[in-house]
Amino acid sequence: MLKTLTLATLLLIGVMPAGPALACGDGEAPTSCDDPSPNGFASWMLGRVDRALAADKTQALQDFTNGARGFRTADTYVFCVGPDGVMSAHPNPILNGHDVRDLHDRTGNHFIRTMMESAKPGQIAVIRYLFPKPGSTIEEPKTTYYTKAGDQTCAVGVYDADVAAPAVATAEGRVAQLRQRLDGEIPTGARADWTAFLEALNAQEAEKATAITQARRDLTAAAGALTKAGGRQGGE
């Protein structure tokens, strides 16, 4: 079970690509992946997701996981979560088949839970969070478009770094791009030290996320206690 999984784990292990990347503009697809949906590639792919699940759910979930039948580009892929919170389709085998309702990024954003609670059939909703690209160890800002398809909550995300500038010109996006560039230029002899540094940084970010989450819980509890106290005083 991955009920307490955080993205720090994914950053240390990495998310490996599933199969060859497909090009945007293939077949009926829009001609560009520079996509601030809902009218771009992500929304187009979500439309295909709904139809595929309706035709053959088992085959569709396998295709989403494998990136087959056009359900994958270089960094854009489909993932789905079942009504029990178990990831039913995702290119990362670490996530597939596990309860991901408590998955959150380093800011404490429980994006899976939010998507499951708010997804509606026939409607495309939007959520933003941090998540590593396939094959990367670096969290990057990501905008994900999601919907309810049968009993599945399915989504397609677009990374800020893949969207035409200046839409990516955010502080988080610049930091992610810098870390990615450095990751590719570190000499072999310094690779172990660089990896250790990233691991320490990710651990520190995870601790901050835990502290933020606990602070939110404490505030909620305090607000509840104040509300109860006010109710008792009003009834006296």
C-alpha positions in Angstrom: 0.0 0.0 0.0 1.2 3.5 -0.8 -1.2 5.4 1.5 1.7 7.5 2.9 3.7 7.8 -0.3 5.2 11.2 -1.0 6.8 12.5 -4.1 10.2 12.4 -2.4 10.1 8.6 -3.0 9.4 9.1 -6.7 12.2 11.7 -7.0 14.8 9.3 -5.5 13.7 6.3 -7.7 12.6 8.2 -10.8 9.7 7.7 -13.1 10.8 5.6 -16.1 9.3 6.2 -19.6 7.0 3.5 -20.9 7.7 2.6 -24.5 8.7 4.9 -27.4 7.4 8.5 -27.3 4.8 9.4 -29.9 4.8 12.7 -31.8 2.1 15.2 -31.4 0.1 15.7 -34.6 0.0 11.9 -35.2 -3.3 10.9 -36.7 -6.2 13.0 -35.5 -4.1 14.7 -32.8 -3.6 18.4 -32.7 -0.4 19.6 -34.4 1.3 20.9 -31.3 1.9 19.7 -27.7 2.2 23.4 -26.5 -1.1 23.0 -24.9 -3.0 25.2 -22.5 -6.0 22.9 -22.7 -9.1 22.6 -22.6 -8.9 23.0 -26.3 -5.5 21.4 -26.9 -3.8 18.1 -26.9 -4.7 17.1 -23.3 -8.4 17.6 -23.8 -8.3 15.8 -27.1 -6.6 12.8 -25.4 -9.1 12.8 -22.6 -11.9 12.6 -25.1 -10.3 9.4 -26.5 -9.9 8.1 -23.0 -13.6 8.2 -22.3 -14.4 6.4 -25.6 -11.7 3.7 -25.0 -12.9 2.9 -21.5 -16.5 2.6 -22.8 -15.4 0.2 -25.5 -13.1 -2.1 -23.5 -12.1 -1.0 -20.0 -9.5 -3.7 -19.4 -7.7 -3.0 -22.7 -8.0 0.7 -22.3 -6.3 0.8 -18.9 -3.5 -1.4 -20.3 -3.1 0.9 -23.3 -2.9 4.0 -21.0 -0.2 2.3 -18.9 1.8 1.2 -21.9 1.3 4.4 -23.8 -0.1 2.3 -26.7 -2.6 3.3 -29.4 -1.5 7.0 -29.2 -2.0 7.4 -25.5 1.5 8.9 -24.9 3.8 11.6 -26.1 7.3 12.3 -24.8 6.1 13.7 -21.4 2.3 13.6 -21.7 0.5 10.5 -20.7 -2.8 9.3 -19.3 -3.3 8.0 -15.8 -6.5 6.8 -14.1 -7.5 6.1 -10.5 -10.4 3.7 -9.6 -13.1 4.4 -7.1 -11.1 2.6 -4.4 -8.2 5.1 -4.8 -6.0 2.5 -6.5 -4.0 3.7 -9.5 -5.4 1.6 -12.3 -3.3 3.1 -15.1 0.0 4.9 -15.0 3.4 4.5 -16.8 5.2 4.3 -13.4 5.1 0.7 -12.0 5.7 2.2 -8.5 2.3 3.7 -8.6 0.3 1.2 -10.6 -1.9 -1.0 -8.5 -1.5 0.9 -5.2 -3.7 3.2 -3.2 -2.6 6.7 -4.0 -5.2 8.8 -2.2 -2.6 10.2 0.2 0.0 11.0 -2.6 1.0 14.6 -2.3 3.8 16.9 -3.5 6.2 18.8 -1.3 3.8 21.6 -0.7 1.3 19.2 0.9 -1.1 19.3 -2.1 -3.1 16.0 -2.1 -3.9 16.3 -5.8 -5.2 12.7 -6.3 -7.7 13.1 -3.5 -8.8 16.5 -4.9 -9.3 15.1 -8.4 -11.3 12.1 -7.1 -13.6 14.3 -5.1 -14.3 16.9 -7.8 -14.2 15.0 -11.1 -17.5 15.0 -13.0 -18.5 13.1 -16.2 -18.5 15.2 -19.3 -16.6 18.0 -17.7 -12.8 18.8 -17.8 -11.4 20.3 -14.6 -7.9 21.7 -13.9 -5.4 21.2 -11.1 -1.8 22.3 -10.6 0.9 20.5 -8.6 4.5 19.4 -8.7 5.5 16.1 -10.2 8.7 14.7 -11.9 8.8 14.1 -15.6 9.1 10.5 -16.9 12.8 9.5 -16.3 13.6 12.5 -14.2 14.3 13.0 -10.5 13.2 16.6 -10.4 9.7 17.9 -9.4 8.3 20.3 -11.9 5.2 22.5 -12.1 2.5 20.6 -13.9 -1.1 21.5 -15.0 -3.4 18.5 -15.2 -6.7 18.2 -16.9 -9.0 15.5 -15.5 -12.5 14.1 -15.8 -14.8 11.3 -14.7 -14.9 8.4 -17.2 -17.2 5.6 -16.0 -16.0 4.7 -12.5 -12.5 6.0 -13.2 -11.0 9.4 -12.5 -8.7 10.0 -15.5 -6.2 12.8 -16.3 -3.7 14.1 -18.7 -1.0 16.6 -17.5 1.1 19.2 -19.3 4.4 20.3 -17.7 5.0 24.1 -17.6 8.4 23.6 -19.2 6.8 22.0 -22.2 4.4 24.9 -22.8 5.6 27.8 -24.9 7.2 30.6 -22.9 6.4 33.0 -21.3 3.7 30.7 -19.7 6.5 28.8 -18.0 8.2 31.9 -16.5 7.4 31.0 -12.9 9.9 30.8 -10.1 9.2 27.0 -9.6 9.6 26.4 -13.4 12.9 28.2 -13.5 14.3 26.3 -10.6 13.2 23.0 -12.1 14.8 23.9 -15.4 18.1 24.9 -13.7 18.2 21.6 -11.7 17.5 19.6 -14.9 20.3 21.4 -16.8 22.8 20.8 -14.0 21.7 17.2 -13.7 22.8 16.7 -17.3 26.1 18.5 -16.9 27.5 17.1 -13.7 30.8 15.2 -14.4 30.8 11.4 -13.8 33.2 11.8 -10.9 30.9 14.2 -9.1 27.7 12.3 -9.9 27.5 10.5 -6.5 27.9 13.8 -4.6 25.2 15.5 -6.8 22.8 12.6 -6.2 23.4 12.8 -2.5 22.8 16.5 -2.5 19.5 16.0 -4.4 18.4 13.3 -2.0 19.1 15.6 1.0 17.3 18.5 -0.6 14.3 16.3 -1.4 14.3 15.0 2.2 14.3 18.5 3.5 11.4 19.5 1.2 9.5 16.4 2.4 10.0 17.5 6.0 8.7 20.9 5.2 5.6 19.4 3.5 4.9 17.2 6.5 5.2 20.3 8.8 2.8 22.3 6.6 0.3 19.4 6.6 0.5 19.1 10.4 0.0 22.9 10.7 -3.1 22.7 8.6 -4.5 19.9 10.7 -3.7 21.8 13.9 -5.5 24.9 12.5 -8.5 22.9 11.5 -8.7 21.3 14.9 -8.4 24.7 16.6 -11.1 26.2 14.4 -13.3 23.2 15.3 -12.7 23.7 19.0 -13.5 27.4 18.7 -16.7 26.7 16.9 -17.8 24.2 19.6 -16.9 26.7 22.3 -18.9 29.4 20.6 -21.9 27.0 20.2 -21.8 26.2 23.9 -21.7 29.8 24.9 -24.5 30.7 22.6 -26.7 28.0 24.2 -26.1 29.1 27.8 
